[in-house]
Amino acid sequence: MNLLTKTEIKKQLDQLPDWSYQNNKLCITYLFEDFDQTLKAINLVGDLAVQLNHHPDWCNSYTQLNISIMTKDLGGVSDLDFKFATRTQALLKEFIL
């Protein structure tokens, strides 16, 4: 597994327009209808992180969930981060406001 270049990251972000590249990480903020929906989303993303053995940084405040992901062993973004982002987006599409 290798780090992606900024050009490669930008190209892959075209497929994930809700995600951004900030501080050497892929980032997104999700807003949900209520805390119950937010908690369900956190659990879904947590299960995905365990499956992929790739764990995001996140912060939750009531109906808001901020997620950032990078390949910590490499110190930046790799294909694994895009796999996580793509699968997260698919998992959460039914919950998003």
ZADO-1210 file (C-alpha; in nm, 4 decimals, padded with zeros to 6 digits):
<atoms>
<atom x="00.0000" y="00.0000" z="00.0000" code="MET" pos="1"/>
<atom x="00.1324" y="00.3415" z="-00.1012" code="ASN" pos="2"/>
<atom x="00.0432" y="00.7009" z="-00.0324" code="LEU" pos="3"/>
<atom x="-00.1588" y="00.8675" z="-00.3024" code="LEU" pos="4"/>
<atom x="-00.0383" y="01.1870" z="-00.4668" code="THR" pos="5"/>
<atom x="-00.2461" y="01.5028" z="-00.4386" code="LYS" pos="6"/>
<atom x="-00.3432" y="01.4580" z="-00.8046" code="THR" pos="7"/>
<atom x="-00.4623" y="01.1017" z="-00.7393" code="GLU" pos="8"/>
<atom x="-00.6543" y="01.2166" z="-00.4314" code="ILE" pos="9"/>
<atom x="-00.8254" y="01.4964" z="-00.6222" code="LYS" pos="10"/>
<atom x="-00.9245" y="01.2565" z="-00.9008" code="LYS" pos="11"/>
<atom x="-01.0740" y="01.0049" z="-00.6570" code="GLN" pos="12"/>
<atom x="-01.2543" y="01.2807" z="-00.4653" code="LEU" pos="13"/>
<atom x="-01.4464" y="01.3538" z="-00.7862" code="ASP" pos="14"/>
<atom x="-01.6336" y="01.0299" z="-00.7097" code="GLN" pos="15"/>
<atom x="-01.6991" y="01.1382" z="-00.3486" code="LEU" pos="16"/>
<atom x="-01.8020" y="01.5038" z="-00.3740" code="PRO" pos="17"/>
<atom x="-01.9179" y="01.5249" z="-00.0105" code="ASP" pos="18"/>
<atom x="-01.5716" y="01.4343" z="00.1153" code="TRP" pos="19"/>
<atom x="-01.2774" y="01.6743" z="00.1267" code="SER" pos="20"/>
<atom x="-00.9012" y="01.6553" z="00.1672" code="TYR" pos="21"/>
<atom x="-00.7808" y="01.8520" z="00.4700" code="GLN" pos="22"/>
<atom x="-00.4661" y="01.8257" z="00.6800" code="ASN" pos="23"/>
<atom x="-00.3523" y="01.5113" z="00.4992" code="ASN" pos="24"/>
<atom x="-00.6849" y="01.3317" z="00.5685" code="LYS" pos="25"/>
<atom x="-01.0167" y="01.2612" z="00.3999" code="LEU" pos="26"/>
<atom x="-01.2932" y="01.4396" z="00.5917" code="CYS" pos="27"/>
<atom x="-01.6716" y="01.4630" z="00.5982" code="ILE" pos="28"/>
<atom x="-01.9453" y="01.5977" z="00.8224" code="THR" pos="29"/>
<atom x="-02.2780" y="01.4179" z="00.8384" code="TYR" pos="30"/>
<atom x="-02.5972" y="01.5684" z="00.9813" code="LEU" pos="31"/>
<atom x="-02.8786" y="01.3441" z="01.1024" code="PHE" pos="32"/>
<atom x="-03.2421" y="01.3890" z="01.2019" code="GLU" pos="33"/>
<atom x="-03.1895" y="01.3052" z="01.5690" code="ASP" pos="34"/>
<atom x="-02.9437" y="01.1503" z="01.8128" code="PHE" pos="35"/>
<atom x="-03.0867" y="00.8025" z="01.7591" code="ASP" pos="36"/>
<atom x="-03.0013" y="00.8204" z="01.3875" code="GLN" pos="37"/>
<atom x="-02.6563" y="00.9576" z="01.4703" code="THR" pos="38"/>
<atom x="-02.5866" y="00.6700" z="01.7074" code="LEU" pos="39"/>
<atom x="-02.7021" y="00.4127" z="01.4491" code="LYS" pos="40"/>
<atom x="-02.4640" y="00.5715" z="01.1970" code="ALA" pos="41"/>
<atom x="-02.1751" y="00.5634" z="01.4450" code="ILE" pos="42"/>
<atom x="-02.2356" y="00.1930" z="01.5054" code="ASN" pos="43"/>
<atom x="-02.2503" y="00.1168" z="01.1328" code="LEU" pos="44"/>
<atom x="-01.9260" y="00.3036" z="01.0685" code="VAL" pos="45"/>
<atom x="-01.7674" y="00.1365" z="01.3697" code="GLY" pos="46"/>
<atom x="-01.8570" y="-00.2069" z="01.2339" code="ASP" pos="47"/>
<atom x="-01.7076" y="-00.1110" z="00.8974" code="LEU" pos="48"/>
<atom x="-01.3870" y="00.0076" z="01.0661" code="ALA" pos="49"/>
<atom x="-01.3537" y="-00.3281" z="01.2398" code="VAL" pos="50"/>
<atom x="-01.4183" y="-00.5176" z="00.9142" code="GLN" pos="51"/>
<atom x="-01.1543" y="-00.3169" z="00.7280" code="LEU" pos="52"/>
<atom x="-00.9192" y="-00.2974" z="01.0279" code="ASN" pos="53"/>
<atom x="-00.8972" y="00.0726" z="00.9465" code="HIS" pos="54"/>
<atom x="-01.0099" y="00.3132" z="01.2124" code="HIS" pos="55"/>
<atom x="-01.1204" y="00.6738" z="01.1598" code="PRO" pos="56"/>
<atom x="-01.0999" y="00.9706" z="01.3885" code="ASP" pos="57"/>
<atom x="-01.4446" y="01.1045" z="01.4632" code="TRP" pos="58"/>
<atom x="-01.6292" y="01.3520" z="01.6757" code="CYS" pos="59"/>
<atom x="-02.0007" y="01.3502" z="01.7510" code="ASN" pos="60"/>
<atom x="-02.2189" y="01.6313" z="01.8787" code="SER" pos="61"/>
<atom x="-02.5875" y="01.5400" z="01.9022" code="TYR" pos="62"/>
<atom x="-02.6940" y="01.5157" z="01.5339" code="THR" pos="63"/>
<atom x="-02.3561" y="01.5892" z="01.3795" code="GLN" pos="64"/>
<atom x="-02.0824" y="01.3375" z="01.3048" code="LEU" pos="65"/>
<atom x="-01.7406" y="01.4493" z="01.1808" code="ASN" pos="66"/>
<atom x="-01.5215" y="01.1763" z="01.0342" code="ILE" pos="67"/>
<atom x="-01.1616" y="01.1947" z="00.9172" code="SER" pos="68"/>
<atom x="-00.9522" y="00.9077" z="00.7896" code="ILE" pos="69"/>
<atom x="-00.5910" y="00.8553" z="00.6887" code="MET" pos="70"/>
<atom x="-00.3549" y="00.5613" z="00.6741" code="THR" pos="71"/>
<atom x="-00.1642" y="00.6338" z="00.9919" code="LYS" pos="72"/>
<atom x="00.1185" y="00.3878" z="00.9148" code="ASP" pos="73"/>
<atom x="00.1917" y="00.5822" z="00.5959" code="LEU" pos="74"/>
<atom x="00.1179" y="00.9294" z="00.7299" code="GLY" pos="75"/>
<atom x="-00.1348" y="01.0205" z="00.4618" code="GLY" pos="76"/>
<atom x="-00.4101" y="00.9039" z="00.2288" code="VAL" pos="77"/>
<atom x="-00.4046" y="00.5670" z="00.0536" code="SER" pos="78"/>
<atom x="-00.6536" y="00.3584" z="-00.1460" code="ASP" pos="79"/>
<atom x="-00.7696" y="00.2058" z="00.1830" code="LEU" pos="80"/>
<atom x="-00.8971" y="00.5474" z="00.2930" code="ASP" pos="81"/>
<atom x="-01.1012" y="00.5798" z="-00.0247" code="PHE" pos="82"/>
<atom x="-01.2378" y="00.2285" z="00.0250" code="LYS" pos="83"/>
<atom x="-01.3454" y="00.3314" z="00.3753" code="PHE" pos="84"/>
<atom x="-01.4982" y="00.6593" z="00.2503" code="ALA" pos="85"/>
<atom x="-01.6868" y="00.4915" z="-00.0337" code="THR" pos="86"/>
<atom x="-01.8286" y="00.2204" z="00.1890" code="ARG" pos="87"/>
<atom x="-01.9154" y="00.4717" z="00.4627" code="THR" pos="88"/>
<atom x="-02.1060" y="00.6845" z="00.2143" code="GLN" pos="89"/>
<atom x="-02.2995" y="00.3801" z="00.0905" code="ALA" pos="90"/>
<atom x="-02.3834" y="00.2716" z="00.4466" code="LEU" pos="91"/>
<atom x="-02.5069" y="00.6131" z="00.5556" code="LEU" pos="92"/>
<atom x="-02.6974" y="00.7302" z="00.2478" code="LYS" pos="93"/>
<atom x="-03.0340" y="00.6352" z="00.3997" code="GLU" pos="94"/>
<atom x="-02.9671" y="00.8359" z="00.7162" code="PHE" pos="95"/>
<atom x="-02.8372" y="01.1615" z="00.5718" code="ILE" pos="96"/>
<atom x="-03.0573" y="01.4705" z="00.5833" code="LEU" pos="97"/>
</atoms>
